[in-house]
Amino acid sequence: MFRIAQPGDLPALCGLMKTAFGDEAEFTEMMAARFAGWENVYVAQREDGAVEAMLCAVPVTLRGKPGAYFYALCTAPESRGKGLMTGLMDYAADALRAAGARFIVTIPAEAGLFAFYEKRGFERAFARRTFTRTIRPNLWANAEFDAVTARSLLQLREKFAPDSVLLTLPSFTEVLRDLYSLGITVVSSPDGYGLFFRHWDTLRFIELFAVGDRAAELLVQAAREKTGATQAQITLGAAQSIFPAEGRPADYGMIRFLGERFDVSESYMGLMLDETGQA
């Protein structure tokens, strides 16, 4: 039987998440109650009442269209290979379509899962490119390093990356809270913004948007002047126009259309709670 999860399912969900991803109960509770919301968690239940699979269908928008982000898909080891997850995904997709959703996006946890999702109606999209560059010193590079709220970061997204998959404010708040707990730094200027972790002499930018190469370079240089780090590892959407010759596109996200297709070739996806374990 497939159904919407209830708070009483939390112990079972914690067991699934611990087995599949190694996540602790505190993270699973946050994910179900606040990142997704219990009304957006789907489970498969055996006749004896045991929960044997789950997925979160987190509300998102893209280009003003409503959709969902499939996250934390997992099945109990003894129930794998029986088509259970396929059935749960289709059950959730039917419910989402009936509620007006136009698409579903997801981020495969590993490269081998792209083929799994393709067989279930998903297409590769939202490729990203990552590259490392030396940061040139620039004492005149100025930027702000104040902590931003989820609301203000969403506003920066809407300004500099309007063609992005966007979480709701409550969900994005949980992403940002998790990133801050891991030591994320936000750098911004009137011409762009970036989010980075420092790892020894390298600044790992997990998101960087700016109105051009020069504006982006100034943000990175300002981060150097603040931290002393001399290298930057930068991850961008494959379609971003800054530093276009650097990095090779690599598969990242996928999309399944729930009806009429629309163009996502220039769209961006990131900060979907998938970065938090990589600091």
N, C-alpha and C positions, 0 to 999 in steps of 0.2 A: 504494500500500500504506500502511495505517495501522499504527502501532506505538508502543511506549513508547520514549522517547529513551534514549540512552546517553551517557556523558561524552564519547565520541569525536565526538558530534554538536555539541559546543560551538562550533566555528568557524562551522558553518552557522547555528546559532541566533543567534550574535552578528551575523552578516550580516543575518538577518531583522529582529532587534530594532533594529539601526542604521538600516536602511532605513525601517522602519515608524514607529519612535518616537524615533530619534536617540540611543538608549541606548548607552553604552560597554560594552566587553567585560566590564569588572569587574562592572558591574551585572548583566549577563546571567548571568554565572557564579554570582553570589550568588543570583539569582532561581531558577535551575535547581537548583543544588546544595543550597541551604539554605532558601530561602523556600518553594519547592514540594517539592523533593526529586526526584531524577531519576526515581523510580518513578511520579511524578505528572505528568510532562511527556509529552505526546502529539505525534507528528509525522506528517506525510504525506510519503512518499518516492516519487520517480519510479522508473521501471524502471532508469534509469542510476545510481541510488543517491543522487541529489541530494535533499536535504531542501527541500521547497517550502512547507511550512506548519507551524505549531506552535500549541499552547495548553498552558497550565498548569492542572491541576485540583487546586488547593490544598485540602487537607482542612480542613473547618470543621464547627462544630455550630451549631444553632439550636434553642432550647427542648429541648435534650437529644437532638435528632435529628441523625444524621450526614449530611453533605453535602459539597459541593465548591464552590470559588470558581474560576470560569473567569477566567483572567488572562493578559494578553500574547498574545491571539489575533492572529496575523499571517500573511499569505500573501505569497510572493514576487510582485512586480508583474506578471511575465509569466504568472502562474498564476491571477490573480484573475478573478472573473466566471465561473468554470467549476463552481461548486458544491463546490469542494474543501473549504472551511472548514465548510460544512454537513455534509459527510460525516464530517469529522474530529470535529466536535462530537457527532454522533450516535454515532460509534464510541466516544468517551469516555463519553457518557451511558449506553450499553449496558453498558460495563465497570463503571461506577460503580453502576448499578442492580443488577447481578449481585453486587457486593460489599456491598450493603446500604444504599447511599446513598439518602436520601429526597428530595433536592432539589439543584439547582445554582443558585448566585447569580452575578451578574456586574454590572459597572459599565461601561456603554457609554462609550467614550472621547470621544464627541461626540454631540450631540443627534440627528443624522441616523441614528445606529445603533440607536435604540430600535425603529424599524420593522423593521430587519433582524432583530433578536432576537425580536420578536413573531412574525414569520413562522416562527420556528424553535422555538416553544413557550414562550417566556419571557413573563412578565407584569410590568408596572411595579409596583414596590414600594419601600419604604424611602425615601420622599420626604424631602427636607430643606428647611429654610428658613434663610435668611441675612439678617441685618439689622445695622445699625450703630446704636450708641447712645453718648451721652456718658456717661463714667464720673464719677459724683459722688465728690468727695473724702471719705474717711473714715479718719482717723488711727487709729481703733480697730479697723479691719478686720485680723484676724490670720489667717494661713494658713501652711502649710509650702511651701517651694520646693525641698526636697531632690530630687535625682534619684531616680527610682524604677526598679526592675527590671521586666522584662517580666512576671515572675511576680506582682509586687505590683500592677502595673497591671491585669493580668487579674483579680486579686482585687477591685480597685476596680470594674471592669466588672461582675463577677458580683454585687457588692453593690448598686451604684446603677443598673445597666442589665442586669438578668438576661435580658431578652428581646432579646439582641443576637446577631448573627452573630459567632461567636468562632473565631479562628484557634487552631491548636495553639501551645504554648509556643515551639518552635523557630521557627515562622514569625513569631509576634508579636515575638520577640526581634530578628529582622531588620528588622521595621518600626520598632521603637523605636530600634534602632541608627542607622538611616537618619535618623530624625527628630532624634535628638540631634546627628548630624553637621551638620544644617541649622540648629541653634540652637533647637530646641523647648524650652520651659519647662513644667514641670508644677507646678501649684498645687493643694493639697489641704487639706481640713479634715475633721473627723469627719462633716460633713454633705454632702460632695461633692468633686468634683475637676474640673480643667480642663487642657487642653493648648493652649498658644498660642505663636505667633511674634510678635515685635515688629517692626513696620515703621514706622519714624519715630515718629509720635505715635499710632499705632494698634496695638492688640493684636489679632491675628487668632486668635480661639479656634476651633480646628478640632474640638474636642470639649469639652462642658461638661455635667456631670450634677450635680444637687443635689436635696435633699429638698423644695425649694420655691423660690419667687422670692427670698425674703430670703437664703437660704443661697447661692444662685447669685450674687446681687448682692454679697454679702460677698466671695466668691472673686474677682470681677472688681475690686472696690474694693481688695482686698489687692494684686492685681497692679498696680494703678495706683500704690499707695503704694511698691511696690518699684521700678517702672520709670519713673514720672513720666509715662507716656502717659495721655492724657485721653479717648481714644476706644477703643471695642471693636467689632470686627466679629465677630459670633458666629454660628456655624453649629450648628444643632440638628436632630435628627430631627423630622420633621413632627408626630409623635405625642407628643413630649415635652411634659410639662405645664408646664414653666417658661416664663415670658414668652409665654404662649399667643397674645396679640394681635399679636405682632411677627413680621414676615416672612411671605412667601407661600410655600406649599409648591411645590417644584420637583422634577421627576423626578430620581432619582439611581440607584438600583439596580434589578435585575430578578431574578425567580426563575422557575425551571422545576421543576415538581414531577415526581418520578420515581415516580409511584404516587398514593396517597391524598393529597389536599390537606389543608392545615392552615392555621389563621388566622395571617396575618403582618401584620395591619393595624396592630398596635401595636409591631411589631418595629423594631429599629434596626440600621443597618449603617454602618460607618465604620472608619478606620484600616486599610485593606486594601492598603497600599502605594501607593494612588492619590494620597495627599496629599503624598508626599515631593517631588514636583517642583514644588510650588506655594508653597514657602516665600517 
